[in-house]
Every structure is written in structure tokens, then in C-alpha cells.
């Protein structure tokens, strides 16, 4: 191994968040998590990613769980290990921008309920959309890790990544994460990227990737050789496929090197043994498709994340046009270029993908334009790394002037409105935040919660909440 790495590599374990989000739609319950926490707490992980991302929505929508109570229970069990969450910048955990007062309050309550590290990212890598969250995080005494959404394209040179890393350090971040949500980061590209980042910043570098394209373990190893400090992995039963590389594999690979993690493989095996029957349960009930555990080389061919590829195929199947997948994949590349080469991550991946499908199905580019495409072109999500194509912009928004300021500067404070709207359903301060992010879903959950408490028949509780399979 190259001698750049001179200290133990730290592990962020993703099994309680991104692993089950990537493999079976974030359906693991708190009840399934709690029995193994004591053993996980003794492993020596740098952190356990257990909250944020899609877990919040999934708790309320599908599991009839209060995500805030899940966090409190996890914090009670993890006495020695830092808890980490994923935070979508000004979008928080939702899909639209929120006012600064909502962002600040959400950060405050997240830390108060147990979060130690907040990983903050923006779908366009517009760092203006990260400022409020980073400031709030530092104010609350938590670690602010800024994640850069990794992607490919003319604009995304090593100089681009090095320059943005400098700005992140100036913002006051404590560490940087390369967030390779699509599994596009190949081993030697990772080596070059980490080398460039190490020259431009003194911040610790974390590498987060997915196994979708089959190269992730090699990518982590080359990143470590270049000096990466932290890697994200998942315990083996919930690793590989669309999830992360396996924790045990990386621990054994680094054993006896300068990057030796120091983690005990026997203790890790106990954790793996616990999650094996949970994995089998989700395969049996159909939520974990064996197809997700294989390698999808189309990820590298078309630079389209595995989840986005599945979504495109689903849209075409519903239109009985599965034979047009190749045309749509080629159109995705064109639309992405028209829209300023945004990284394909939530929500930009859905916007670009849907627009590409519409362009192909209507046989005319931008004849039909969803409101989300208009928002993106208007600058409501922030600034893309390259300008939107002028002709496409004219076709989509006409003579309207795109937003050039930080989008949240145009949003009035929202907390007072949400406090008023939630009314009698509020049982804890955090409920207003659940409502702010997912109004109808949260309201359904509150009504279901009240029905449970009073013994009322759920069908008479004026709620759309249903008993979803878990």
C-alpha cells in the first residue's frame, strides 16, 4: 500500500440508514434495530449513520413510527458511538427549499435529540444552500460534514473539486465527504480526486460510494492509498448491490497496514449474524429484490444511478414503451447537459429523468414540461455548475428572469405558519417539524397516533394512514 496513509482508517457504519434505504426502501423498524445496538456500540466505529435521508419520511408514512422517538432510543443505546444523519441542505429531508428558520430549528432539534454529526449536501453542489445548515450545526456544537455530490461532466474537473473544497473549509465545515450516490467513482479516479483534495484542504476526507457498478471496494482502497481518512461501509448482510461495500471486507483488507482500522472481526461477525435473518425477512416479503444485489454495468455506461434507471424503466413500462429505454438513456444525457450538468441525485435525478421520458414519448423535446423542470431552470433549486442552454431556457420559462440569489433569501419565515396549522395535533415541539416537511403524511401519522392512544377505531380517526407492510 502507498505510504500516504499514516493513521488508522475510520469507519462510518451505514446499516441503520443508507444500507436499508438502498436495498429495501428504508423499511427496517426501530424494533429491529434496538437489540443489536449494545454490540454495535462496542465495535469502535467512528460513527453510525442512523437517521436522515429517507428514514424520516419512511417512519411516518410506512412504519407508523415517530422518527424523533427512534432517534432518542438510538441515542440511549449508543453511549460510546457518534450518531450521524444525512441532511439535504436547504431542503432538510424534503424535496423543496425551506425558510432559514425551519432549517435552523430542525438542526437544533436533531442535535438535542441525539445527532452528533450532520452530513449536509446540495443536489447542485451550490454551497449557498449549505450555509444556514452549517452555521446552525456549529452553533449547536455538532460536527458539520459537507458532502459533495460526485458526478461526471466537462465542468467537474479536479480543479473544480479542489476549489469547492477550499470554500467548504472557509465555511467552517469539520470534514468533507465525497458522496458518490451513483457508484460512478472508479478506483484510479478516486485516487486522483483524493490526492487533489488533500492538496487543497486540511479537512478529513470521507468517501461514500455504492456498489451498484461493482467497483466500490476497489474505489475505497485506492482512495485510502491517496490519504482518505474515513470510509462508509455496511455490515455484510446489508452490503453490496445498491448498498455500500462490506465493513468486514474492508477491515480485513486494511489489517496489518498503516490504515488498519483496529476493529475486531469477531465482534463484527456477531453484528453480521444478527442482520442475516433480517435480510432474509425482507427478501421473503419482496421488499429486497435479489436483482438489487448484482452489478449493473449500465451505471457506468450511462452515468445513471441504479435507482434512477429502475424509475425510468417503470415510467416506460406504465406507458407500454419499454422498447424506448435506450432512447431515454441517451436523452437523459442531453437533458442533463441542457440543464447545466447537475449531479443526478434527489431531486435533480427525478427531474432530468422525467423530462427525458416526456421528450421521447412526445417525439418533441420540451413539448411537455413538468413544473419541477421549470423550477430547476428558474433557479429555484440554486445555481447549476454550467449555465442552462439559452434556447431550452427560453422554451421552458419564456422571458421570465431566472433567480440568481440564494433561493432561500426569497422565502419568508415559515415556522409561525406551521405552528398555527398543526393546531391541537402537536404533542411535542418536534411535531411541527414533521408537519413542516411532510404535512399530509405527518397529519395522518398524528391522527393514527391519537387513535392508538385513545383506543379509537382507526377507520373513524379521519386519517388516510394505512397498515403498510413492513
One Martini backbone bead per residue (centre of mass of N, CA, C, O) as a GRO file, in nm:
protein
  470
    1UNK     BB    1   0.097   0.035   0.020
    2UNK     BB    2   0.079   0.341   0.020
    3UNK     BB    3   0.239   0.597   0.240
    4UNK     BB    4   0.023   0.820   0.291
    5UNK     BB    5  -0.100   0.645   0.501
    6UNK     BB    6  -0.070   0.707   0.883
    7UNK     BB    7  -0.363   0.611   0.974
    8UNK     BB    8  -0.640   0.507   1.079
    9UNK     BB    9  -0.922   0.398   0.951
   10UNK     BB   10  -1.245   0.512   0.942
   11UNK     BB   11  -1.584   0.409   1.035
   12UNK     BB   12  -1.895   0.427   0.865
   13UNK     BB   13  -2.199   0.295   0.956
   14UNK     BB   14  -2.502   0.218   0.739
   15UNK     BB   15  -2.727   0.004   0.832
   16UNK     BB   16  -2.942   0.228   0.969
   17UNK     BB   17  -2.973   0.362   0.664
   18UNK     BB   18  -2.851   0.329   0.363
   19UNK     BB   19  -2.872   0.025   0.333
   20UNK     BB   20  -3.194   0.003   0.363
   21UNK     BB   21  -3.256   0.222   0.158
   22UNK     BB   22  -3.113   0.077  -0.093
   23UNK     BB   23  -3.259  -0.220  -0.062
   24UNK     BB   24  -3.559  -0.161   0.130
   25UNK     BB   25  -3.694   0.130   0.154
   26UNK     BB   26  -3.661   0.197   0.467
   27UNK     BB   27  -3.803  -0.058   0.659
   28UNK     BB   28  -3.661  -0.059   0.909
   29UNK     BB   29  -3.710  -0.102   1.237
   30UNK     BB   30  -3.659  -0.019   1.557
   31UNK     BB   31  -3.701  -0.304   1.674
   32UNK     BB   32  -3.464  -0.422   1.492
   33UNK     BB   33  -3.229  -0.238   1.611
   34UNK     BB   34  -3.200  -0.247   1.931
   35UNK     BB   35  -3.064  -0.537   2.004
   36UNK     BB   36  -2.764  -0.443   1.860
   37UNK     BB   37  -2.646  -0.183   1.985
   38UNK     BB   38  -2.449  -0.274   2.203
   39UNK     BB   39  -2.250  -0.416   2.006
   40UNK     BB   40  -2.199  -0.172   1.818
   41UNK     BB   41  -2.084   0.018   2.049
   42UNK     BB   42  -1.811  -0.184   2.073
   43UNK     BB   43  -1.648  -0.160   1.800
   44UNK     BB   44  -1.532   0.151   1.693
   45UNK     BB   45  -1.673   0.351   1.547
   46UNK     BB   46  -1.700   0.664   1.439
   47UNK     BB   47  -1.992   0.597   1.312
   48UNK     BB   48  -2.359   0.599   1.291
   49UNK     BB   49  -2.581   0.578   1.041
   50UNK     BB   50  -2.948   0.652   1.139
   51UNK     BB   51  -3.041   0.923   0.987
   52UNK     BB   52  -3.226   1.053   0.762
   53UNK     BB   53  -3.315   1.100   0.465
   54UNK     BB   54  -3.573   0.852   0.432
   55UNK     BB   55  -3.647   0.778   0.731
   56UNK     BB   56  -3.856   0.990   0.809
   57UNK     BB   57  -4.078   0.931   0.604
   58UNK     BB   58  -4.097   0.622   0.653
   59UNK     BB   59  -4.190   0.624   0.942
   60UNK     BB   60  -4.459   0.777   0.891
   61UNK     BB   61  -4.577   0.631   0.625
   62UNK     BB   62  -4.508   0.301   0.693
   63UNK     BB   63  -4.443   0.248   1.029
   64UNK     BB   64  -4.565   0.418   1.256
   65UNK     BB   65  -4.331   0.630   1.337
   66UNK     BB   66  -4.130   0.825   1.538
   67UNK     BB   67  -3.835   0.963   1.449
   68UNK     BB   68  -3.761   1.097   1.723
   69UNK     BB   69  -3.784   0.840   1.896
   70UNK     BB   70  -3.573   0.680   1.753
   71UNK     BB   71  -3.337   0.867   1.820
   72UNK     BB   72  -3.358   0.846   2.130
   73UNK     BB   73  -3.313   0.538   2.146
   74UNK     BB   74  -3.037   0.532   2.009
   75UNK     BB   75  -2.892   0.720   2.209
   76UNK     BB   76  -2.933   0.540   2.458
   77UNK     BB   77  -2.754   0.300   2.333
   78UNK     BB   78  -2.531   0.503   2.224
   79UNK     BB   79  -2.258   0.582   2.434
   80UNK     BB   80  -1.975   0.569   2.226
   81UNK     BB   81  -2.129   0.657   1.959
   82UNK     BB   82  -2.170   0.835   1.687
   83UNK     BB   83  -2.431   1.014   1.540
   84UNK     BB   84  -2.568   1.010   1.204
   85UNK     BB   85  -2.673   1.232   0.932
   86UNK     BB   86  -2.884   1.325   0.657
   87UNK     BB   87  -2.874   1.651   0.481
   88UNK     BB   88  -3.052   1.868   0.236
   89UNK     BB   89  -3.009   2.133   0.332
   90UNK     BB   90  -3.262   2.343   0.241
   91UNK     BB   91  -3.443   2.063   0.228
   92UNK     BB   92  -3.342   1.871   0.441
   93UNK     BB   93  -3.583   1.594   0.397
   94UNK     BB   94  -3.692   1.703   0.141
   95UNK     BB   95  -3.791   1.872  -0.191
   96UNK     BB   96  -3.779   2.161  -0.070
   97UNK     BB   97  -3.745   2.472   0.019
   98UNK     BB   98  -3.660   2.634   0.322
   99UNK     BB   99  -3.657   2.827   0.567
  100UNK     BB  100  -3.427   2.919   0.798
  101UNK     BB  101  -3.598   2.860   1.055
  102UNK     BB  102  -3.638   2.557   0.991
  103UNK     BB  103  -3.346   2.468   0.965
  104UNK     BB  104  -3.251   2.557   1.249
  105UNK     BB  105  -3.460   2.389   1.414
  106UNK     BB  106  -3.383   2.112   1.305
  107UNK     BB  107  -3.096   2.109   1.403
  108UNK     BB  108  -3.149   2.155   1.700
  109UNK     BB  109  -3.329   1.893   1.740
  110UNK     BB  110  -3.129   1.684   1.641
  111UNK     BB  111  -2.913   1.735   1.859
  112UNK     BB  112  -3.096   1.714   2.113
  113UNK     BB  113  -3.176   1.398   2.026
  114UNK     BB  114  -2.851   1.284   1.920
  115UNK     BB  115  -2.684   1.432   1.712
  116UNK     BB  116  -2.331   1.468   1.601
  117UNK     BB  117  -2.352   1.427   1.277
  118UNK     BB  118  -2.379   1.637   0.983
  119UNK     BB  119  -2.470   1.562   0.658
  120UNK     BB  120  -2.428   1.803   0.396
  121UNK     BB  121  -2.627   1.864   0.098
  122UNK     BB  122  -2.641   1.938  -0.263
  123UNK     BB  123  -2.768   1.876  -0.580
  124UNK     BB  124  -2.569   2.129  -0.707
  125UNK     BB  125  -2.333   2.233  -0.527
  126UNK     BB  126  -2.463   2.480  -0.373
  127UNK     BB  127  -2.323   2.641  -0.104
  128UNK     BB  128  -2.555   2.835  -0.027
  129UNK     BB  129  -2.744   2.581   0.068
  130UNK     BB  130  -2.542   2.527   0.339
  131UNK     BB  131  -2.499   2.764   0.541
  132UNK     BB  132  -2.727   2.741   0.754
  133UNK     BB  133  -2.668   2.450   0.849
  134UNK     BB  134  -2.376   2.492   0.938
  135UNK     BB  135  -2.425   2.717   1.142
  136UNK     BB  136  -2.624   2.556   1.321
  137UNK     BB  137  -2.438   2.320   1.386
  138UNK     BB  138  -2.217   2.484   1.529
  139UNK     BB  139  -2.401   2.612   1.746
  140UNK     BB  140  -2.477   2.310   1.864
  141UNK     BB  141  -2.194   2.131   1.856
  142UNK     BB  142  -2.167   1.995   1.591
  143UNK     BB  143  -2.074   1.812   1.318
  144UNK     BB  144  -1.972   1.939   0.998
  145UNK     BB  145  -2.054   1.770   0.697
  146UNK     BB  146  -1.961   1.804   0.366
  147UNK     BB  147  -2.123   1.704   0.067
  148UNK     BB  148  -2.022   1.593  -0.249
  149UNK     BB  149  -2.173   1.552  -0.551
  150UNK     BB  150  -2.085   1.309  -0.753
  151UNK     BB  151  -1.966   1.364  -1.093
  152UNK     BB  152  -1.989   1.396  -1.446
  153UNK     BB  153  -1.806   1.627  -1.660
  154UNK     BB  154  -1.668   1.906  -1.790
  155UNK     BB  155  -1.683   2.073  -1.507
  156UNK     BB  156  -1.558   1.811  -1.336
  157UNK     BB  157  -1.281   1.884  -1.218
  158UNK     BB  158  -1.020   1.886  -1.007
  159UNK     BB  159  -1.038   2.194  -0.974
  160UNK     BB  160  -1.327   2.207  -0.882
  161UNK     BB  161  -1.301   2.032  -0.624
  162UNK     BB  162  -1.070   2.196  -0.490
  163UNK     BB  163  -1.219   2.469  -0.476
  164UNK     BB  164  -1.471   2.378  -0.311
  165UNK     BB  165  -1.309   2.282  -0.065
  166UNK     BB  166  -1.212   2.559   0.024
  167UNK     BB  167  -1.495   2.678   0.080
  168UNK     BB  168  -1.572   2.471   0.296
  169UNK     BB  169  -1.354   2.547   0.498
  170UNK     BB  170  -1.444   2.849   0.522
  171UNK     BB  171  -1.736   2.772   0.643
  172UNK     BB  172  -1.661   2.544   0.887
  173UNK     BB  173  -1.602   2.271   0.832
  174UNK     BB  174  -1.490   1.943   0.955
  175UNK     BB  175  -1.569   1.785   0.682
  176UNK     BB  176  -1.539   1.570   0.388
  177UNK     BB  177  -1.763   1.437   0.136
  178UNK     BB  178  -1.780   1.187  -0.103
  179UNK     BB  179  -2.085   1.158  -0.291
  180UNK     BB  180  -2.142   0.841  -0.450
  181UNK     BB  181  -2.460   0.761  -0.541
  182UNK     BB  182  -2.392   0.590  -0.833
  183UNK     BB  183  -2.105   0.452  -0.875
  184UNK     BB  184  -1.877   0.638  -1.055
  185UNK     BB  185  -1.627   0.590  -0.882
  186UNK     BB  186  -1.320   0.511  -0.967
  187UNK     BB  187  -1.023   0.417  -0.849
  188UNK     BB  188  -0.826   0.627  -0.997
  189UNK     BB  189  -1.013   0.868  -0.959
  190UNK     BB  190  -1.000   0.861  -0.651
  191UNK     BB  191  -0.702   0.909  -0.619
  192UNK     BB  192  -0.696   1.187  -0.762
  193UNK     BB  193  -0.908   1.329  -0.588
  194UNK     BB  194  -0.777   1.301  -0.307
  195UNK     BB  195  -0.512   1.433  -0.382
  196UNK     BB  196  -0.637   1.712  -0.449
  197UNK     BB  197  -0.775   1.762  -0.174
  198UNK     BB  198  -0.517   1.741   0.006
  199UNK     BB  199  -0.396   2.010  -0.128
  200UNK     BB  200  -0.660   2.210  -0.050
  201UNK     BB  201  -0.705   2.054   0.235
  202UNK     BB  202  -0.725   1.968   0.598
  203UNK     BB  203  -0.961   1.802   0.582
  204UNK     BB  204  -1.129   1.539   0.627
  205UNK     BB  205  -1.183   1.239   0.429
  206UNK     BB  206  -1.483   1.108   0.289
  207UNK     BB  207  -1.611   0.791   0.154
  208UNK     BB  208  -1.904   0.762  -0.058
  209UNK     BB  209  -2.043   0.456  -0.185
  210UNK     BB  210  -2.160   0.232  -0.442
  211UNK     BB  211  -2.196  -0.109  -0.575
  212UNK     BB  212  -2.351  -0.105  -0.849
  213UNK     BB  213  -2.079  -0.125  -1.052
  214UNK     BB  214  -1.844  -0.308  -0.879
  215UNK     BB  215  -1.597  -0.088  -0.753
  216UNK     BB  216  -1.601   0.014  -0.450
  217UNK     BB  217  -1.368  -0.130  -0.300
  218UNK     BB  218  -1.144  -0.023  -0.487
  219UNK     BB  219  -1.205   0.272  -0.440
  220UNK     BB  220  -1.144   0.280  -0.139
  221UNK     BB  221  -0.850   0.184  -0.155
  222UNK     BB  222  -0.741   0.417  -0.334
  223UNK     BB  223  -0.830   0.644  -0.143
  224UNK     BB  224  -0.653   0.553   0.093
  225UNK     BB  225  -0.379   0.574  -0.056
  226UNK     BB  226  -0.436   0.900  -0.086
  227UNK     BB  227  -0.573   0.972   0.228
  228UNK     BB  228  -0.820   0.872   0.335
  229UNK     BB  229  -0.997   0.873   0.655
  230UNK     BB  230  -1.291   0.781   0.557
  231UNK     BB  231  -1.541   0.515   0.549
  232UNK     BB  232  -1.824   0.371   0.397
  233UNK     BB  233  -2.010   0.100   0.548
  234UNK     BB  234  -2.158  -0.236   0.545
  235UNK     BB  235  -2.278  -0.486   0.675
  236UNK     BB  236  -2.284  -0.768   0.485
  237UNK     BB  237  -2.600  -0.835   0.461
  238UNK     BB  238  -2.623  -0.498   0.371
  239UNK     BB  239  -2.444  -0.526   0.121
  240UNK     BB  240  -2.405  -0.430  -0.175
  241UNK     BB  241  -2.505  -0.341  -0.460
  242UNK     BB  242  -2.683  -0.051  -0.369
  243UNK     BB  243  -2.487  -0.044  -0.156
  244UNK     BB  244  -2.220  -0.095   0.036
  245UNK     BB  245  -1.947  -0.196   0.133
  246UNK     BB  246  -1.804  -0.424   0.336
  247UNK     BB  247  -1.680  -0.400   0.643
  248UNK     BB  248  -1.511  -0.664   0.679
  249UNK     BB  249  -1.346  -0.642   0.418
  250UNK     BB  250  -1.200  -0.375   0.486
  251UNK     BB  251  -1.076  -0.462   0.755
  252UNK     BB  252  -0.908  -0.699   0.636
  253UNK     BB  253  -0.753  -0.539   0.417
  254UNK     BB  254  -0.614  -0.334   0.642
  255UNK     BB  255  -0.472  -0.536   0.787
  256UNK     BB  256  -0.138  -0.443   0.877
  257UNK     BB  257  -0.161  -0.151   0.808
  258UNK     BB  258  -0.165   0.188   0.832
  259UNK     BB  259  -0.503   0.157   0.804
  260UNK     BB  260  -0.580   0.009   1.043
  261UNK     BB  261  -0.881   0.001   1.222
  262UNK     BB  262  -0.901  -0.210   1.484
  263UNK     BB  263  -1.121  -0.400   1.425
  264UNK     BB  264  -1.324  -0.669   1.527
  265UNK     BB  265  -1.422  -0.946   1.352
  266UNK     BB  266  -1.588  -1.094   1.569
  267UNK     BB  267  -1.783  -0.863   1.636
  268UNK     BB  268  -1.883  -0.825   1.344
  269UNK     BB  269  -2.005  -1.109   1.317
  270UNK     BB  270  -2.230  -1.066   1.524
  271UNK     BB  271  -2.368  -0.845   1.364
  272UNK     BB  272  -2.414  -1.008   1.105
  273UNK     BB  273  -2.586  -1.234   1.235
  274UNK     BB  274  -2.824  -1.048   1.304
  275UNK     BB  275  -2.888  -0.941   0.994
  276UNK     BB  276  -2.950  -1.195   0.827
  277UNK     BB  277  -3.260  -1.248   0.894
  278UNK     BB  278  -3.350  -0.968   0.801
  279UNK     BB  279  -3.279  -1.001   0.509
  280UNK     BB  280  -3.459  -1.254   0.460
  281UNK     BB  281  -3.726  -1.116   0.521
  282UNK     BB  282  -3.709  -0.903   0.277
  283UNK     BB  283  -3.700  -1.116   0.060
  284UNK     BB  284  -3.966  -1.269   0.130
  285UNK     BB  285  -4.153  -0.989   0.109
  286UNK     BB  286  -4.013  -0.827  -0.158
  287UNK     BB  287  -3.831  -0.566  -0.081
  288UNK     BB  288  -3.581  -0.754  -0.158
  289UNK     BB  289  -3.416  -0.765  -0.448
  290UNK     BB  290  -3.180  -0.962  -0.597
  291UNK     BB  291  -3.113  -0.753  -0.826
  292UNK     BB  292  -2.974  -0.541  -0.622
  293UNK     BB  293  -2.707  -0.742  -0.573
  294UNK     BB  294  -2.592  -0.672  -0.830
  295UNK     BB  295  -2.446  -0.574  -1.133
  296UNK     BB  296  -2.465  -0.241  -1.299
  297UNK     BB  297  -2.308  -0.132  -1.584
  298UNK     BB  298  -2.499   0.109  -1.672
  299UNK     BB  299  -2.394   0.315  -1.475
  300UNK     BB  300  -2.128   0.368  -1.643
  301UNK     BB  301  -2.242   0.406  -1.931
  302UNK     BB  302  -2.480   0.642  -1.833
  303UNK     BB  303  -2.464   0.780  -1.548
  304UNK     BB  304  -2.692   0.611  -1.394
  305UNK     BB  305  -2.856   0.543  -1.138
  306UNK     BB  306  -3.014   0.266  -1.035
  307UNK     BB  307  -3.282   0.401  -0.937
  308UNK     BB  308  -3.326   0.565  -1.197
  309UNK     BB  309  -3.341   0.329  -1.394
  310UNK     BB  310  -3.592   0.197  -1.266
  311UNK     BB  311  -3.778   0.446  -1.303
  312UNK     BB  312  -3.768   0.462  -1.609
  313UNK     BB  313  -3.882   0.179  -1.663
  314UNK     BB  314  -4.150   0.226  -1.517
  315UNK     BB  315  -4.256   0.455  -1.695
  316UNK     BB  316  -4.246   0.290  -1.962
  317UNK     BB  317  -4.427   0.053  -1.876
  318UNK     BB  318  -4.684   0.226  -1.824
  319UNK     BB  319  -4.658   0.312  -2.149
  320UNK     BB  320  -4.566   0.068  -2.324
  321UNK     BB  321  -4.219   0.159  -2.373
  322UNK     BB  322  -3.961  -0.028  -2.319
  323UNK     BB  323  -3.812   0.001  -2.607
  324UNK     BB  324  -3.711   0.317  -2.517
  325UNK     BB  325  -3.468   0.315  -2.319
  326UNK     BB  326  -3.227   0.398  -2.492
  327UNK     BB  327  -3.339   0.675  -2.573
  328UNK     BB  328  -3.362   0.784  -2.283
  329UNK     BB  329  -3.064   0.762  -2.199
  330UNK     BB  330  -2.969   0.961  -2.418
  331UNK     BB  331  -3.156   1.197  -2.321
  332UNK     BB  332  -3.046   1.241  -2.041
  333UNK     BB  333  -2.777   1.363  -2.134
  334UNK     BB  334  -2.905   1.607  -2.282
  335UNK     BB  335  -3.070   1.731  -2.051
  336UNK     BB  336  -2.840   1.770  -1.854
  337UNK     BB  337  -2.691   1.969  -2.036
  338UNK     BB  338  -2.921   2.178  -2.063
  339UNK     BB  339  -2.931   2.206  -1.725
  340UNK     BB  340  -2.605   2.221  -1.635
  341UNK     BB  341  -2.493   1.952  -1.513
  342UNK     BB  342  -2.628   1.796  -1.293
  343UNK     BB  343  -2.645   1.604  -1.049
  344UNK     BB  344  -2.777   1.268  -0.995
  345UNK     BB  345  -2.987   1.374  -0.746
  346UNK     BB  346  -3.184   1.446  -0.512
  347UNK     BB  347  -3.411   1.585  -0.742
  348UNK     BB  348  -3.261   1.592  -1.026
  349UNK     BB  349  -3.302   1.302  -1.131
  350UNK     BB  350  -3.612   1.313  -1.160
  351UNK     BB  351  -3.625   1.555  -1.350
  352UNK     BB  352  -3.450   1.455  -1.585
  353UNK     BB  353  -3.592   1.183  -1.634
  354UNK     BB  354  -3.882   1.283  -1.690
  355UNK     BB  355  -3.806   1.467  -1.927
  356UNK     BB  356  -3.691   1.246  -2.109
  357UNK     BB  357  -3.947   1.081  -2.137
  358UNK     BB  358  -4.124   1.305  -2.261
  359UNK     BB  359  -3.949   1.360  -2.510
  360UNK     BB  360  -3.983   1.073  -2.630
  361UNK     BB  361  -4.300   1.030  -2.624
  362UNK     BB  362  -4.360   1.313  -2.795
  363UNK     BB  363  -4.132   1.371  -3.020
  364UNK     BB  364  -4.064   1.641  -2.839
  365UNK     BB  365  -3.872   1.878  -2.715
  366UNK     BB  366  -4.038   2.038  -2.460
  367UNK     BB  367  -4.353   2.011  -2.489
  368UNK     BB  368  -4.332   1.880  -2.205
  369UNK     BB  369  -4.338   2.048  -1.871
  370UNK     BB  370  -4.268   2.021  -1.568
  371UNK     BB  371  -4.255   2.206  -1.281
  372UNK     BB  372  -3.970   2.107  -1.196
  373UNK     BB  373  -3.820   2.204  -1.447
  374UNK     BB  374  -3.889   2.502  -1.408
  375UNK     BB  375  -3.749   2.534  -1.134
  376UNK     BB  376  -3.465   2.462  -1.225
  377UNK     BB  377  -3.442   2.683  -1.451
  378UNK     BB  378  -3.517   2.924  -1.243
  379UNK     BB  379  -3.341   2.858  -0.968
  380UNK     BB  380  -3.495   2.722  -0.709
  381UNK     BB  381  -3.232   2.521  -0.639
  382UNK     BB  382  -3.018   2.689  -0.790
  383UNK     BB  383  -2.687   2.662  -0.915
  384UNK     BB  384  -2.540   2.554  -1.178
  385UNK     BB  385  -2.228   2.487  -1.305
  386UNK     BB  386  -2.384   2.543  -1.565
  387UNK     BB  387  -2.554   2.682  -1.797
  388UNK     BB  388  -2.839   2.710  -1.934
  389UNK     BB  389  -2.975   2.663  -2.219
  390UNK     BB  390  -3.113   2.925  -2.383
  391UNK     BB  391  -3.328   2.779  -2.560
  392UNK     BB  392  -3.449   2.608  -2.333
  393UNK     BB  393  -3.522   2.836  -2.145
  394UNK     BB  394  -3.721   2.976  -2.339
  395UNK     BB  395  -3.914   2.728  -2.369
  396UNK     BB  396  -3.982   2.699  -2.051
  397UNK     BB  397  -3.983   3.038  -1.938
  398UNK     BB  398  -3.917   3.238  -2.138
  399UNK     BB  399  -3.886   3.578  -2.007
  400UNK     BB  400  -3.805   3.489  -1.749
  401UNK     BB  401  -3.623   3.553  -1.457
  402UNK     BB  402  -3.386   3.411  -1.310
  403UNK     BB  403  -3.254   3.309  -1.028
  404UNK     BB  404  -2.951   3.442  -0.844
  405UNK     BB  405  -3.002   3.395  -0.570
  406UNK     BB  406  -3.062   3.269  -0.285
  407UNK     BB  407  -3.355   3.111  -0.261
  408UNK     BB  408  -3.412   3.154   0.057
  409UNK     BB  409  -3.430   3.473   0.041
  410UNK     BB  410  -3.747   3.440  -0.070
  411UNK     BB  411  -3.823   3.318   0.216
  412UNK     BB  412  -4.028   3.328   0.455
  413UNK     BB  413  -4.105   3.269   0.750
  414UNK     BB  414  -4.264   2.942   0.866
  415UNK     BB  415  -4.320   2.850   1.161
  416UNK     BB  416  -4.580   3.004   1.245
  417UNK     BB  417  -4.761   2.860   1.037
  418UNK     BB  418  -4.713   2.566   1.134
  419UNK     BB  419  -4.808   2.608   1.426
  420UNK     BB  420  -5.099   2.680   1.346
  421UNK     BB  421  -5.177   2.429   1.166
  422UNK     BB  422  -5.134   2.192   1.378
  423UNK     BB  423  -5.238   2.250   1.649
  424UNK     BB  424  -5.367   1.982   1.843
  425UNK     BB  425  -5.144   1.766   1.731
  426UNK     BB  426  -4.941   1.870   1.929
  427UNK     BB  427  -4.698   1.689   2.159
  428UNK     BB  428  -4.432   1.815   2.039
  429UNK     BB  429  -4.205   2.019   1.910
  430UNK     BB  430  -4.125   1.827   1.660
  431UNK     BB  431  -4.400   1.813   1.505
  432UNK     BB  432  -4.366   2.072   1.330
  433UNK     BB  433  -4.142   1.945   1.151
  434UNK     BB  434  -4.295   1.710   1.036
  435UNK     BB  435  -4.510   1.893   0.906
  436UNK     BB  436  -4.329   2.075   0.729
  437UNK     BB  437  -4.224   1.838   0.543
  438UNK     BB  438  -4.506   1.635   0.587
  439UNK     BB  439  -4.812   1.719   0.620
  440UNK     BB  440  -5.000   1.472   0.550
  441UNK     BB  441  -4.832   1.244   0.673
  442UNK     BB  442  -4.821   1.362   0.959
  443UNK     BB  443  -5.124   1.386   1.008
  444UNK     BB  444  -5.183   1.087   0.982
  445UNK     BB  445  -5.001   1.007   1.217
  446UNK     BB  446  -5.136   1.172   1.443
  447UNK     BB  447  -5.411   1.030   1.418
  448UNK     BB  448  -5.305   0.747   1.472
  449UNK     BB  449  -5.184   0.811   1.750
  450UNK     BB  450  -5.448   0.897   1.883
  451UNK     BB  451  -5.599   0.631   1.835
  452UNK     BB  452  -5.405   0.456   2.004
  453UNK     BB  453  -5.442   0.611   2.276
  454UNK     BB  454  -5.778   0.590   2.276
  455UNK     BB  455  -5.890   0.331   2.102
  456UNK     BB  456  -5.966   0.409   1.836
  457UNK     BB  457  -6.090   0.359   1.543
  458UNK     BB  458  -5.908   0.410   1.262
  459UNK     BB  459  -6.163   0.453   1.065
  460UNK     BB  460  -6.253   0.712   1.274
  461UNK     BB  461  -5.979   0.917   1.251
  462UNK     BB  462  -5.941   1.081   1.000
  463UNK     BB  463  -5.748   0.886   0.804
  464UNK     BB  464  -5.498   0.763   0.561
  465UNK     BB  465  -5.379   0.562   0.723
  466UNK     BB  466  -5.195   0.254   0.686
  467UNK     BB  467  -5.116  -0.091   0.683
  468UNK     BB  468  -4.812  -0.134   0.611
  469UNK     BB  469  -4.567  -0.311   0.503
  470UNK     BB  470  -4.250  -0.429   0.687
   0.00000   0.00000   0.00000
